[in-house]
Amino acid sequence: MIGVVASPKQQAVVCEFFELFKTPWEFCRRDGVYDILLCASEPSLQLVRTKIAIAFGARETTFDREHGLSVHSHGEQRSVSFCGSRIPIYGELGTFGKAHRFLIEESSQRSVACVNHIEDTVIIRIGYDLFHEIEHLLSIGQPAQNARLPALDLHIDLLRTLIVSAGLPLLEIPPVPAGYSFIACLTHDLDHALMRPHRFDATAAGFLYRATVGSLINLVRGRIDISKLCKNWAAAVKLPLIYAGLAADIWADFDRYLALEEGRPSTFFVVPFANRPGRSPKGQAPAKRATRYDVSFIKPKINRLIAAGCEVGLHGINAWCDSLEGRKEAGRISEVTGAPEIGVRMHWLYGNQRSATVLEEAGFTYDSTVGYNEAVGYRAGTGQVFKPINCTRLLELPMHVMDTALFLPGYLHLRRSEASDYLTPMLDNSVRHGGTLTINWHDRSIAPERLWGDFYSWLVTECSGRNAFFCTASQATSWFRRRRSVAFQRNANGEVAIQLESVLPVQNPGLPPMRLRSYMAGNLRELDELVTPPQLRYMEQDLAEDNQFINVKMKSVV
Protein backbone atom coordinates (compact mmCIF):
# COMPACT_ATOMS: atom_id res chain seq x y z
CA MET A 1 0.00 0.00 0.00
CA ILE A 2 1.28 3.46 -0.96
CA GLY A 3 0.69 6.33 1.44
CA VAL A 4 0.64 9.70 -0.30
CA VAL A 5 1.59 13.02 1.34
CA ALA A 6 0.35 15.93 -0.80
CA SER A 7 -1.00 19.44 -0.38
CA PRO A 8 -4.80 19.87 -0.38
CA LYS A 9 -4.73 21.67 -3.75
CA GLN A 10 -3.08 18.63 -5.35
CA GLN A 11 -5.52 16.03 -4.08
CA ALA A 12 -7.68 15.91 -7.24
CA VAL A 13 -4.56 15.43 -9.36
CA VAL A 14 -3.29 12.70 -7.03
CA CYS A 15 -6.59 10.85 -7.32
CA GLU A 16 -6.52 11.02 -11.12
CA PHE A 17 -2.89 9.91 -11.26
CA PHE A 18 -3.74 6.76 -9.33
CA GLU A 19 -6.62 6.03 -11.68
CA LEU A 20 -3.99 5.87 -14.39
CA PHE A 21 -1.40 4.07 -12.26
CA LYS A 22 -3.94 1.63 -10.84
CA THR A 23 -2.24 0.30 -7.72
CA PRO A 24 -3.19 0.21 -3.99
CA TRP A 25 -2.80 3.64 -2.37
CA GLU A 26 -4.42 6.11 0.02
CA PHE A 27 -3.73 9.56 1.42
CA CYS A 28 -1.31 9.11 4.30
CA ARG A 29 -2.73 8.75 7.83
CA ARG A 30 -0.57 9.49 10.85
CA ASP A 31 -1.36 6.09 12.31
CA GLY A 32 -0.86 4.35 8.97
CA VAL A 33 1.66 1.65 8.14
CA TYR A 34 2.79 1.80 4.52
CA ASP A 35 5.13 -0.13 2.30
CA ILE A 36 5.83 3.06 0.32
CA LEU A 37 5.54 6.68 1.37
CA LEU A 38 5.21 9.01 -1.64
CA CYS A 39 5.84 12.62 -0.63
CA ALA A 40 4.81 15.49 -2.86
CA SER A 41 5.29 17.95 0.01
CA GLU A 42 7.67 18.07 2.98
CA PRO A 43 8.14 14.45 4.15
CA SER A 44 7.44 13.59 7.78
CA LEU A 45 9.22 10.27 8.19
CA GLN A 46 8.97 10.32 11.98
CA LEU A 47 5.17 10.08 11.83
CA VAL A 48 4.83 7.09 9.48
CA ARG A 49 6.44 3.65 9.39
CA THR A 50 7.59 2.79 5.88
CA LYS A 51 10.16 0.74 4.02
CA ILE A 52 10.56 3.09 1.03
CA ALA A 53 10.07 6.86 0.93
CA ILE A 54 10.04 8.59 -2.46
CA ALA A 55 10.17 12.37 -2.07
CA PHE A 56 9.48 14.60 -5.08
CA GLY A 57 10.27 18.30 -5.32
CA ALA A 58 12.57 20.74 -7.12
CA ARG A 59 13.36 22.94 -4.12
CA GLU A 60 15.46 22.25 -1.05
CA THR A 61 13.56 20.78 1.89
CA THR A 62 14.29 20.38 5.60
CA PHE A 63 15.07 16.73 4.89
CA ASP A 64 17.69 17.76 2.31
CA ARG A 65 19.41 20.10 4.74
CA GLU A 66 19.37 17.57 7.55
CA HIS A 67 21.03 14.95 5.36
CA GLY A 68 23.52 17.12 3.53
CA LEU A 69 21.84 17.11 0.11
CA SER A 70 22.60 20.13 -2.05
CA VAL A 71 19.84 20.98 -4.54
CA HIS A 72 20.71 22.95 -7.67
CA SER A 73 17.75 24.66 -9.39
CA HIS A 74 17.47 24.54 -13.20
CA GLY A 75 14.22 26.46 -13.69
CA GLU A 76 11.46 25.21 -15.98
CA GLN A 77 11.11 23.53 -19.40
CA ARG A 78 13.88 20.96 -19.04
CA SER A 79 14.14 17.30 -19.98
CA VAL A 80 15.40 14.33 -18.01
CA SER A 81 16.63 11.00 -19.26
CA PHE A 82 15.29 7.92 -17.48
CA CYS A 83 17.45 4.96 -18.48
CA GLY A 84 17.59 6.35 -22.01
CA SER A 85 13.95 7.49 -22.28
CA ARG A 86 13.44 11.25 -22.54
CA ILE A 87 10.84 12.82 -20.21
CA PRO A 88 10.06 16.53 -20.61
CA ILE A 89 9.66 18.44 -17.33
CA TYR A 90 7.36 21.47 -17.52
CA GLY A 91 7.79 22.77 -13.97
CA GLU A 92 10.90 23.47 -11.92
CA LEU A 93 13.72 20.96 -11.86
CA GLY A 94 16.35 20.33 -9.20
CA THR A 95 19.52 18.23 -9.40
CA PHE A 96 21.76 16.77 -6.70
CA GLY A 97 25.47 16.54 -6.10
CA LYS A 98 25.43 12.80 -5.44
CA ALA A 99 25.36 10.97 -8.76
CA HIS A 100 22.73 8.35 -9.51
CA ARG A 101 22.77 8.00 -13.25
CA PHE A 102 19.41 6.34 -13.91
CA LEU A 103 17.75 9.80 -13.96
CA ILE A 104 19.75 12.76 -15.29
CA GLU A 105 19.07 16.27 -16.58
CA GLU A 106 19.93 16.16 -20.28
CA SER A 107 21.78 19.44 -20.82
CA SER A 108 23.85 19.52 -17.62
CA GLN A 109 24.13 15.72 -17.21
CA ARG A 110 23.55 16.22 -13.47
CA SER A 111 21.62 13.68 -11.44
CA VAL A 112 17.91 14.29 -10.79
CA ALA A 113 17.76 11.41 -8.30
CA CYS A 114 19.49 10.66 -5.03
CA VAL A 115 19.20 7.43 -3.00
CA ASN A 116 19.94 7.18 0.72
CA HIS A 117 19.51 4.47 3.36
CA ILE A 118 18.42 5.70 6.79
CA GLU A 119 18.13 2.83 9.26
CA ASP A 120 15.71 0.37 7.59
CA THR A 121 14.20 2.88 5.15
CA VAL A 122 15.30 3.55 1.57
CA ILE A 123 14.94 7.28 0.77
CA ILE A 124 14.68 8.15 -2.93
CA ARG A 125 14.76 11.87 -3.66
CA ILE A 126 13.52 13.03 -7.11
CA GLY A 127 14.11 16.63 -8.19
CA TYR A 128 10.74 17.61 -9.66
CA ASP A 129 7.12 17.84 -8.56
CA LEU A 130 5.40 14.75 -9.95
CA PHE A 131 1.85 15.98 -9.46
CA HIS A 132 2.56 19.39 -10.95
CA GLU A 133 3.73 17.55 -14.06
CA ILE A 134 0.60 15.39 -14.15
CA GLU A 135 -1.67 18.43 -13.75
CA HIS A 136 0.14 20.26 -16.54
CA LEU A 137 -0.18 17.30 -18.91
CA LEU A 138 -3.87 16.69 -18.24
CA SER A 139 -4.95 20.35 -18.32
CA ILE A 140 -2.53 22.30 -20.57
CA GLY A 141 -0.88 19.49 -22.49
CA GLN A 142 2.39 19.24 -24.36
CA PRO A 143 3.65 21.53 -27.13
CA ALA A 144 3.86 19.99 -30.58
CA GLN A 145 7.65 19.62 -30.40
CA ASN A 146 7.21 17.08 -27.60
CA ALA A 147 4.22 15.34 -29.18
CA ARG A 148 5.96 12.00 -29.68
CA LEU A 149 6.90 11.65 -25.99
CA PRO A 150 4.36 9.78 -23.80
CA ALA A 151 5.49 11.83 -20.80
CA LEU A 152 2.75 10.81 -18.37
CA ASP A 153 3.18 7.13 -19.15
CA LEU A 154 6.93 7.51 -18.59
CA HIS A 155 6.33 9.13 -15.17
CA ILE A 156 4.31 6.03 -14.26
CA ASP A 157 7.11 3.83 -15.63
CA LEU A 158 9.64 5.63 -13.45
CA LEU A 159 7.59 5.34 -10.25
CA ARG A 160 6.81 1.68 -10.89
CA THR A 161 10.48 0.95 -11.54
CA LEU A 162 11.63 2.74 -8.38
CA ILE A 163 9.18 0.82 -6.19
CA VAL A 164 9.99 -2.60 -7.61
CA SER A 165 13.73 -1.97 -7.87
CA ALA A 166 13.84 -0.80 -4.25
CA GLY A 167 12.91 -4.33 -3.23
CA LEU A 168 9.10 -4.38 -2.98
CA PRO A 169 6.51 -6.34 -4.94
CA LEU A 170 3.74 -4.31 -6.55
CA LEU A 171 0.13 -4.92 -7.53
CA GLU A 172 -1.30 -3.15 -10.56
CA ILE A 173 -4.28 -3.33 -12.88
CA PRO A 174 -2.56 -2.26 -16.11
CA PRO A 175 -4.40 -0.32 -18.84
CA VAL A 176 -4.48 -3.41 -21.03
CA PRO A 177 -7.48 -5.71 -21.68
CA ALA A 178 -6.87 -9.38 -20.92
CA GLY A 179 -5.67 -11.22 -24.01
CA TYR A 180 -4.51 -8.09 -25.85
CA SER A 181 -1.57 -5.66 -25.95
CA PHE A 182 -3.52 -2.38 -26.19
CA ILE A 183 -6.75 -0.86 -27.49
CA ALA A 184 -7.02 0.55 -31.01
CA CYS A 185 -9.81 3.08 -31.67
CA LEU A 186 -10.54 3.72 -35.34
CA THR A 187 -12.39 7.02 -35.76
CA HIS A 188 -13.51 9.18 -38.67
CA ASP A 189 -14.39 12.88 -38.74
CA LEU A 190 -17.06 13.54 -41.38
CA ASP A 191 -16.14 17.03 -42.59
CA HIS A 192 -17.03 16.58 -46.27
CA ALA A 193 -19.55 13.75 -46.45
CA LEU A 194 -20.77 14.88 -49.91
CA MET A 195 -19.11 16.58 -52.89
CA ARG A 196 -22.35 17.69 -54.58
CA PRO A 197 -23.18 20.62 -52.23
CA HIS A 198 -19.73 22.17 -52.88
CA ARG A 199 -20.68 23.98 -56.08
CA PHE A 200 -18.08 26.53 -57.18
CA ASP A 201 -16.81 27.15 -53.64
CA ALA A 202 -13.25 27.21 -52.28
CA THR A 203 -13.42 23.54 -51.31
CA ALA A 204 -14.29 22.50 -54.88
CA ALA A 205 -11.62 24.79 -56.34
CA GLY A 206 -9.02 23.35 -54.00
CA PHE A 207 -10.07 19.84 -54.94
CA LEU A 208 -9.73 20.58 -58.67
CA TYR A 209 -6.25 22.05 -58.26
CA ARG A 210 -4.96 19.22 -56.09
CA ALA A 211 -6.53 16.53 -58.30
CA THR A 212 -4.99 17.95 -61.49
CA VAL A 213 -1.93 20.21 -61.21
CA GLY A 214 -1.12 19.16 -57.65
CA SER A 215 -1.25 15.46 -58.55
CA LEU A 216 1.11 16.00 -61.49
CA ILE A 217 3.57 17.83 -59.24
CA ASN A 218 3.35 15.01 -56.66
CA LEU A 219 3.99 12.43 -59.40
CA VAL A 220 7.14 14.26 -60.52
CA ARG A 221 8.30 14.50 -56.90
CA GLY A 222 7.70 10.81 -56.33
CA ARG A 223 4.95 11.31 -53.75
CA ILE A 224 2.30 9.38 -55.72
CA ASP A 225 2.38 6.81 -58.54
CA ILE A 226 0.79 6.92 -61.98
CA SER A 227 -2.29 4.96 -60.90
CA LYS A 228 -3.20 7.60 -58.31
CA LEU A 229 -2.62 10.36 -60.85
CA CYS A 230 -5.08 8.68 -63.21
CA LYS A 231 -7.68 8.25 -60.46
CA ASN A 232 -7.41 11.91 -59.50
CA TRP A 233 -7.67 13.14 -63.07
CA ALA A 234 -10.65 10.88 -63.70
CA ALA A 235 -12.37 12.30 -60.61
CA ALA A 236 -11.73 15.86 -61.82
CA VAL A 237 -13.24 15.10 -65.22
CA LYS A 238 -16.26 13.54 -63.53
CA LEU A 239 -17.00 16.58 -61.36
CA PRO A 240 -19.59 18.20 -63.73
CA LEU A 241 -21.43 14.87 -63.94
CA ILE A 242 -21.48 14.64 -60.12
CA TYR A 243 -23.03 18.12 -59.90
CA ALA A 244 -25.60 17.12 -62.52
CA GLY A 245 -26.52 13.98 -60.61
CA LEU A 246 -25.30 11.76 -63.48
CA ALA A 247 -22.34 10.22 -61.60
CA ALA A 248 -21.83 8.85 -58.10
CA ASP A 249 -20.64 11.35 -55.53
CA ILE A 250 -16.98 10.47 -54.89
CA TRP A 251 -17.08 11.80 -51.30
CA ALA A 252 -20.27 9.95 -50.40
CA ASP A 253 -18.43 6.64 -50.35
CA PHE A 254 -17.18 6.99 -46.77
CA ASP A 255 -19.05 3.82 -45.77
CA ARG A 256 -16.35 1.97 -47.74
CA TYR A 257 -14.50 2.05 -44.42
CA LEU A 258 -16.60 -1.00 -43.50
CA ALA A 259 -14.75 -3.01 -46.13
CA LEU A 260 -11.33 -1.57 -45.25
CA GLU A 261 -11.81 -2.33 -41.55
CA GLU A 262 -12.99 -5.89 -42.20
CA GLY A 263 -15.46 -6.10 -39.35
CA ARG A 264 -13.50 -4.04 -36.86
CA PRO A 265 -15.88 -1.50 -35.29
CA SER A 266 -15.14 2.21 -35.67
CA THR A 267 -16.64 5.56 -34.66
CA PHE A 268 -17.90 8.26 -37.04
CA PHE A 269 -18.17 11.83 -35.75
CA VAL A 270 -20.94 13.61 -37.68
CA VAL A 271 -21.78 17.32 -37.96
CA PRO A 272 -25.36 18.09 -36.80
CA PHE A 273 -26.17 21.23 -38.82
CA ALA A 274 -25.13 22.50 -42.24
CA ASN A 275 -23.75 25.98 -42.98
CA ARG A 276 -22.89 26.89 -39.38
CA PRO A 277 -19.23 27.87 -38.83
CA GLY A 278 -19.85 28.48 -35.13
CA ARG A 279 -17.52 30.28 -32.76
CA SER A 280 -13.78 29.99 -32.39
CA PRO A 281 -11.61 30.71 -29.33
CA LYS A 282 -10.97 34.13 -30.92
CA GLY A 283 -14.58 34.96 -31.80
CA GLN A 284 -16.53 34.06 -34.93
CA ALA A 285 -15.06 31.05 -36.71
CA PRO A 286 -14.02 31.36 -40.39
CA ALA A 287 -16.85 30.72 -42.87
CA LYS A 288 -14.95 27.74 -44.33
CA ARG A 289 -15.43 25.86 -41.04
CA ALA A 290 -19.12 25.41 -41.90
CA THR A 291 -19.93 22.08 -43.53
CA ARG A 292 -22.23 21.77 -46.56
CA TYR A 293 -24.08 18.78 -45.15
CA ASP A 294 -25.83 17.91 -41.92
CA VAL A 295 -26.63 14.60 -40.32
CA SER A 296 -30.03 14.26 -42.03
CA PHE A 297 -28.37 14.24 -45.49
CA ILE A 298 -26.61 10.95 -44.79
CA LYS A 299 -29.14 9.11 -42.60
CA PRO A 300 -29.26 5.93 -44.79
CA LYS A 301 -25.49 5.57 -44.56
CA ILE A 302 -25.58 6.18 -40.81
CA ASN A 303 -28.14 3.41 -40.43
CA ARG A 304 -25.85 1.09 -42.39
CA LEU A 305 -22.87 1.96 -40.18
CA ILE A 306 -24.84 1.36 -36.98
CA ALA A 307 -26.17 -1.97 -38.31
CA ALA A 308 -22.55 -3.03 -38.95
CA GLY A 309 -21.60 -2.39 -35.29
CA CYS A 310 -20.09 1.09 -35.71
CA GLU A 311 -20.80 4.08 -33.50
CA VAL A 312 -21.94 7.56 -34.48
CA GLY A 313 -20.94 10.53 -32.33
CA LEU A 314 -21.14 14.30 -32.56
CA HIS A 315 -18.65 16.38 -34.51
CA GLY A 316 -19.45 19.47 -32.50
CA ILE A 317 -19.74 23.08 -33.62
CA ASN A 318 -20.25 25.19 -30.49
CA ALA A 319 -20.53 22.44 -27.88
CA TRP A 320 -17.00 23.25 -26.67
CA CYS A 321 -18.05 26.65 -25.31
CA ASP A 322 -21.83 26.51 -24.72
CA SER A 323 -23.50 23.60 -22.90
CA LEU A 324 -26.98 24.59 -24.13
CA GLU A 325 -25.85 24.48 -27.75
CA GLY A 326 -24.03 21.27 -26.96
CA ARG A 327 -27.33 19.69 -25.88
CA LYS A 328 -28.98 20.85 -29.09
CA GLU A 329 -26.16 19.45 -31.22
CA ALA A 330 -26.21 16.15 -29.32
CA GLY A 331 -30.00 15.97 -29.61
CA ARG A 332 -29.76 16.31 -33.37
CA ILE A 333 -27.45 13.27 -33.56
CA SER A 334 -29.64 11.30 -31.15
CA GLU A 335 -32.71 11.98 -33.31
CA VAL A 336 -31.06 10.20 -36.23
CA THR A 337 -29.20 7.43 -34.38
CA GLY A 338 -31.61 6.68 -31.53
CA ALA A 339 -28.67 6.62 -29.09
CA PRO A 340 -29.60 8.16 -25.70
CA GLU A 341 -25.99 9.08 -24.85
CA ILE A 342 -23.27 10.04 -27.28
CA GLY A 343 -19.66 11.15 -27.34
CA VAL A 344 -18.15 14.17 -29.02
CA ARG A 345 -15.12 15.40 -30.90
CA MET A 346 -15.04 19.07 -31.76
CA HIS A 347 -14.78 20.15 -35.38
CA TRP A 348 -11.30 21.64 -35.96
CA LEU A 349 -10.46 20.47 -32.41
CA TYR A 350 -11.71 23.71 -30.89
CA GLY A 351 -11.53 23.95 -27.12
CA ASN A 352 -10.07 25.66 -24.09
CA GLN A 353 -9.40 24.76 -20.46
CA ARG A 354 -13.12 25.09 -19.60
CA SER A 355 -14.33 22.90 -22.46
CA ALA A 356 -14.35 19.63 -20.54
CA THR A 357 -16.71 20.97 -17.88
CA VAL A 358 -18.93 22.58 -20.54
CA LEU A 359 -19.17 19.28 -22.39
CA GLU A 360 -19.94 17.47 -19.14
CA GLU A 361 -22.73 19.93 -18.38
CA ALA A 362 -24.12 19.21 -21.85
CA GLY A 363 -24.40 15.53 -20.93
CA PHE A 364 -21.71 13.93 -23.09
CA THR A 365 -20.28 10.63 -21.89
CA TYR A 366 -16.85 11.20 -23.40
CA ASP A 367 -14.84 13.66 -25.46
CA SER A 368 -12.13 12.83 -27.99
CA THR A 369 -10.84 16.30 -28.89
CA VAL A 370 -7.51 16.35 -27.03
CA GLY A 371 -4.95 16.01 -29.80
CA TYR A 372 -3.07 18.02 -32.41
CA ASN A 373 -4.05 19.51 -35.76
CA GLU A 374 -0.41 19.98 -36.76
CA ALA A 375 1.32 17.01 -35.15
CA VAL A 376 0.94 13.35 -34.27
CA GLY A 377 1.40 12.11 -30.72
CA TYR A 378 0.44 12.51 -27.08
CA ARG A 379 -0.94 15.95 -26.24
CA ALA A 380 -1.82 14.78 -22.72
CA GLY A 381 1.31 12.64 -22.52
CA THR A 382 -0.62 9.37 -22.40
CA GLY A 383 -2.48 6.74 -24.36
CA GLN A 384 -4.88 6.20 -21.48
CA VAL A 385 -8.44 7.44 -21.23
CA PHE A 386 -8.50 9.98 -18.38
CA LYS A 387 -10.89 12.22 -16.49
CA PRO A 388 -10.20 15.95 -16.86
CA ILE A 389 -9.30 17.39 -13.46
CA ASN A 390 -12.46 19.49 -12.98
CA CYS A 391 -14.93 16.87 -14.22
CA THR A 392 -16.85 14.24 -12.29
CA ARG A 393 -18.13 11.92 -15.04
CA LEU A 394 -16.86 12.92 -18.50
CA LEU A 395 -13.88 10.90 -19.74
CA GLU A 396 -11.34 12.03 -22.33
CA LEU A 397 -10.26 9.64 -25.08
CA PRO A 398 -7.15 11.38 -26.43
CA MET A 399 -6.59 11.42 -30.18
CA HIS A 400 -3.10 10.40 -31.30
CA VAL A 401 -2.85 9.92 -35.07
CA MET A 402 -4.60 12.12 -37.65
CA ASP A 403 -4.19 11.68 -41.40
CA THR A 404 -4.08 15.36 -42.30
CA ALA A 405 -1.33 16.02 -39.75
CA LEU A 406 0.74 13.26 -41.34
CA PHE A 407 0.37 14.15 -45.00
CA LEU A 408 -0.78 17.73 -45.64
CA PRO A 409 1.65 20.52 -46.59
CA GLY A 410 2.13 22.92 -43.71
CA TYR A 411 1.96 20.06 -41.22
CA LEU A 412 4.30 17.05 -41.21
CA HIS A 413 3.87 16.50 -44.99
CA LEU A 414 5.38 13.02 -44.90
CA ARG A 415 5.77 10.52 -47.71
CA ARG A 416 4.20 7.12 -47.19
CA SER A 417 7.50 5.45 -46.22
CA GLU A 418 8.33 8.34 -43.89
CA ALA A 419 4.90 8.10 -42.25
CA SER A 420 5.29 4.40 -41.50
CA ASP A 421 8.71 5.04 -39.94
CA TYR A 422 7.23 7.96 -37.99
CA LEU A 423 4.39 5.90 -36.52
CA THR A 424 6.30 2.71 -35.71
CA PRO A 425 7.64 4.08 -32.36
CA MET A 426 4.09 5.03 -31.38
CA LEU A 427 2.87 1.53 -32.14
CA ASP A 428 5.74 0.20 -30.01
CA ASN A 429 4.76 2.62 -27.22
CA SER A 430 1.23 1.22 -27.30
CA VAL A 431 2.56 -2.28 -26.69
CA ARG A 432 4.93 -1.07 -23.97
CA HIS A 433 2.50 1.16 -22.03
CA GLY A 434 -0.93 -0.16 -23.01
CA GLY A 435 -3.81 2.27 -23.16
CA THR A 436 -5.37 3.29 -26.46
CA LEU A 437 -4.07 4.34 -29.83
CA THR A 438 -6.80 6.59 -31.26
CA ILE A 439 -6.64 7.06 -35.04
CA ASN A 440 -8.59 9.70 -36.97
CA TRP A 441 -8.98 9.12 -40.72
CA HIS A 442 -11.31 11.65 -42.36
CA ASP A 443 -14.23 10.69 -44.58
CA ARG A 444 -12.71 11.99 -47.83
CA SER A 445 -9.23 10.62 -47.15
CA ILE A 446 -9.93 7.34 -48.97
CA ALA A 447 -11.34 9.21 -52.00
CA PRO A 448 -9.65 11.27 -54.71
CA GLU A 449 -7.64 13.51 -54.44
CA ARG A 450 -6.12 12.19 -51.21
CA LEU A 451 -6.30 8.42 -51.77
CA TRP A 452 -4.79 7.63 -48.37
CA GLY A 453 -6.76 4.40 -47.97
CA ASP A 454 -3.76 2.16 -48.63
CA PHE A 455 -1.81 3.71 -45.76
CA TYR A 456 -4.84 3.46 -43.49
CA SER A 457 -5.05 -0.26 -44.28
CA TRP A 458 -1.35 -0.61 -43.44
CA LEU A 459 -1.88 1.12 -40.10
CA VAL A 460 -4.85 -1.07 -39.18
CA THR A 461 -2.86 -4.17 -40.14
CA GLU A 462 0.08 -3.03 -37.99
CA CYS A 463 -2.22 -2.58 -34.99
CA SER A 464 -3.72 -6.00 -35.59
CA GLY A 465 -0.26 -7.58 -35.88
CA ARG A 466 0.60 -6.11 -32.47
CA ASN A 467 -2.48 -7.80 -30.95
CA ALA A 468 -4.67 -4.72 -30.51
CA PHE A 469 -8.26 -4.93 -29.31
CA PHE A 470 -10.37 -2.94 -31.78
CA CYS A 471 -13.46 -1.21 -30.43
CA THR A 472 -15.53 1.93 -30.76
CA ALA A 473 -14.75 5.06 -28.78
CA SER A 474 -17.65 4.46 -26.39
CA GLN A 475 -16.51 0.87 -25.82
CA ALA A 476 -12.97 2.04 -25.05
CA THR A 477 -14.19 4.60 -22.54
CA SER A 478 -16.53 2.00 -21.03
CA TRP A 479 -13.60 -0.38 -20.50
CA PHE A 480 -11.61 2.35 -18.76
CA ARG A 481 -14.65 3.40 -16.74
CA ARG A 482 -14.83 -0.20 -15.56
CA ARG A 483 -11.15 -0.13 -14.59
CA ARG A 484 -11.67 3.13 -12.73
CA SER A 485 -14.41 1.51 -10.65
CA VAL A 486 -11.92 -0.91 -9.05
CA ALA A 487 -11.35 -0.15 -5.37
CA PHE A 488 -8.40 -1.45 -3.35
CA GLN A 489 -8.95 -2.05 0.34
CA ARG A 490 -6.76 -3.52 3.07
CA ASN A 491 -8.37 -5.95 5.50
CA ALA A 492 -7.48 -6.61 9.14
CA ASN A 493 -4.87 -9.20 8.15
CA GLY A 494 -2.99 -6.70 6.02
CA GLU A 495 -4.12 -8.33 2.79
CA VAL A 496 -5.23 -6.22 -0.16
CA ALA A 497 -8.75 -6.83 -1.42
CA ILE A 498 -10.09 -5.71 -4.79
CA GLN A 499 -13.71 -4.69 -5.18
CA LEU A 500 -15.32 -4.56 -8.60
CA GLU A 501 -18.47 -2.55 -9.06
CA SER A 502 -20.95 -3.01 -11.90
CA VAL A 503 -20.61 0.09 -14.08
CA LEU A 504 -20.64 -1.18 -17.67
CA PRO A 505 -23.61 0.22 -19.60
CA VAL A 506 -25.87 -2.35 -21.20
CA GLN A 507 -25.05 -1.17 -24.72
CA ASN A 508 -21.42 -2.29 -24.38
CA PRO A 509 -21.45 -5.90 -23.16
CA GLY A 510 -18.75 -8.39 -24.02
CA LEU A 511 -15.70 -6.21 -23.43
CA PRO A 512 -12.59 -8.16 -22.40
CA PRO A 513 -11.83 -8.40 -18.67
CA MET A 514 -9.06 -6.60 -16.84
CA ARG A 515 -5.77 -8.07 -15.70
CA LEU A 516 -4.21 -8.17 -12.26
CA ARG A 517 -0.45 -7.88 -12.54
CA SER A 518 1.89 -8.79 -9.64
CA TYR A 519 5.42 -7.43 -10.02
CA MET A 520 8.27 -9.26 -8.31
CA ALA A 521 10.74 -7.33 -6.16
CA GLY A 522 13.94 -6.27 -7.92
CA ASN A 523 17.27 -4.70 -7.02
CA LEU A 524 17.83 -0.94 -6.78
CA ARG A 525 21.58 -1.34 -7.30
CA GLU A 526 20.95 -2.42 -10.89
CA LEU A 527 19.31 0.87 -11.92
CA ASP A 528 22.47 2.91 -12.50
CA GLU A 529 23.79 0.22 -14.83
CA LEU A 530 20.78 0.31 -17.13
CA VAL A 531 20.80 1.94 -20.56
CA THR A 532 17.10 1.29 -21.17
CA PRO A 533 14.25 0.91 -18.64
CA PRO A 534 14.41 -2.52 -17.00
CA GLN A 535 12.17 -5.41 -17.94
CA LEU A 536 10.34 -5.94 -14.67
CA ARG A 537 9.23 -9.46 -13.88
CA TYR A 538 5.58 -10.08 -13.12
CA MET A 539 2.79 -12.63 -13.04
CA GLU A 540 -0.74 -12.01 -14.33
CA GLN A 541 -4.26 -13.27 -13.90
CA ASP A 542 -7.58 -12.20 -15.38
CA LEU A 543 -9.99 -10.49 -13.03
CA ALA A 544 -13.31 -12.31 -12.89
CA GLU A 545 -15.85 -9.48 -12.87
CA ASP A 546 -18.40 -10.96 -10.46
CA ASN A 547 -18.89 -7.86 -8.25
CA GLN A 548 -17.24 -9.59 -5.28
CA PHE A 549 -14.13 -8.94 -3.26
CA ILE A 550 -10.98 -10.68 -4.45
CA ASN A 551 -8.40 -11.27 -1.74
CA VAL A 552 -4.82 -10.96 -2.85
CA LYS A 553 -2.16 -12.66 -0.73
CA MET A 554 0.16 -9.70 -0.51
CA LYS A 555 0.80 -8.29 2.95
CA SER A 556 2.70 -5.26 4.14
CA VAL A 557 6.41 -5.92 4.59
CA VAL A 558 6.93 -3.13 7.14
Steps between C-alpha positions, in 0.01 A plus 500: 500500500628846404441787740495837326595832664376791286365851542120543500507680163665196340256240627284488184812452288627227733170315471507517120863389486415185693212427265763484229759320713246256642670367812405491873539843662338747739569845640742455788358464853716574802421160646550326166752230417613515138734307278570819302471862605467733199563861601397787277548746787738512797547138617430414863678168541475505879120476485466201265661156491615414149757295314540735201451877490497673161513878539431723199579870476730744320579720800710431807310353794573460871578135429762603242672734743496247781666238281749717317332499158576802284224585251587697187204671328472488119175692451224375271465332158777243536526134406626203697623167375366192678716204400514639147136614473449876474240657733422871460460691828270803481543630855811570705782249506763437766817290480724354770871477560496126566493317168237238425504465126164334434334846495700796367432851371586489130685828446707508820528120541442550874307246703129561565485212749673425827471177703574475872457229764391623843471213747258254333349751256610567142464873420474587130508872427376616155559860392163598353138523610328191361145623549571841351617316189187284491273804540681683221468204263131439567392866492742695275665219308827475313626729223521346155879463518456246780201326342674166450594465869246313719613705800226398743543132422875538556440662842298190591780280363753680718295471820422134436867427435615679816255308719581158358874563474511617862407147602119495525241304304223703339139439402357677197202482268672607177316694227492191281200270435561133576620316191616813316794743490305828476177652370473641148221753434427564133315830458388716209412870493233566236592849379411455132248217482378613154666670202176611331417793735845655435405681180760755390627562854856506636483133597413396143767729354760356734395149406534574127848647541629217717343231279654642181806726528581395856487130410736554206746683725478218758564242226815683388616524862440131557225550758235307303508243218341511156192304608409764759558776246254332264240457775527866596474623143202274437328642809564856379349424160198344669426804717241662263316167479495477882345848522243400238408186691622278213796346688551363850619750757866412564490633859181315590684169505625535858313183600770315303685508832290195592685299237842644588452424870382144435253479785696706749262754657574871462350835601374770262473857629223678307416871472142577616419814298604627158638848426586591860866598555438561870733680737874471537717572806564842341139583412305410187647199322604531132217436252690202354452312829131455414419167337270469197315201641325413823420169660160466329666498154676171570247316719488182281877464523491561875244223538729268304798587721303440820367167367862394436595564866651848458429799721386848402600797715480877477749708305420809701471861388449711813472225761853581621395840636122486559333209682152599377613489138682179579170342608335616179782360287495170690121482471524534124731196481281303741193568284665322208686223685259425785794494744407654839861592585772596257861611494651802332803623312508867414526608138848649442584383855375824652518524877646671803567410863128533586379281214498173692264634766278661234476170315423319825221746576361428153472132592769340284643170620843557349701746294771417247629847410833505686756466223688701239402649165864547400673203661462134588546376855404540864362844584412383852813286520307173512314237304260446788144624525494754785261724689569873463590644840184710548253238376308237693372268225627600154798298376754613241608261225811674365556504125849398388525452123325720242541456125511868410775566755707224341463589134385858436743779405548740788483214749734199501457445122651152509539250219343160552830333597583789733157476664539130575842564656352792695216294647691181581634637835145595598378150424787367713402742779147360492633150561737621772257723694157368402212743485344602170630605163227725357516547122305764307461442125267753336208404278652630175848363568430172318359687197669706229701724527652368823482123444651421840303177540800276434695655787197475727479128421870465584447673834203281592699190404794614715270545800350158440846342471586647841192331652281808544141479620289699253191673635293814467578813698210440739614141557854617577378756751266240651793262553699773674196605702482140618868507597448826686226338708749258660557576868795370702445440869719353773339257743589434864761241401688750287387337177389711205148439374366612163138602461339513158185701454252454216534810282497373141203640307274243340582618148863388534497139622770251414805718559811305603576476873777680683829353614656490844876529472734409790853636462785317671747693715820606324833657590556876524875460448437392141336829397816704442632231267199509270502663157130435439215462753516157664276211406317447827389148579135438576221245508147562371148374543168607352259671735168318514246783502245352741451810721665327797811565702815326381758441771858531389766330712732796522564641846690803619871434545552779755 
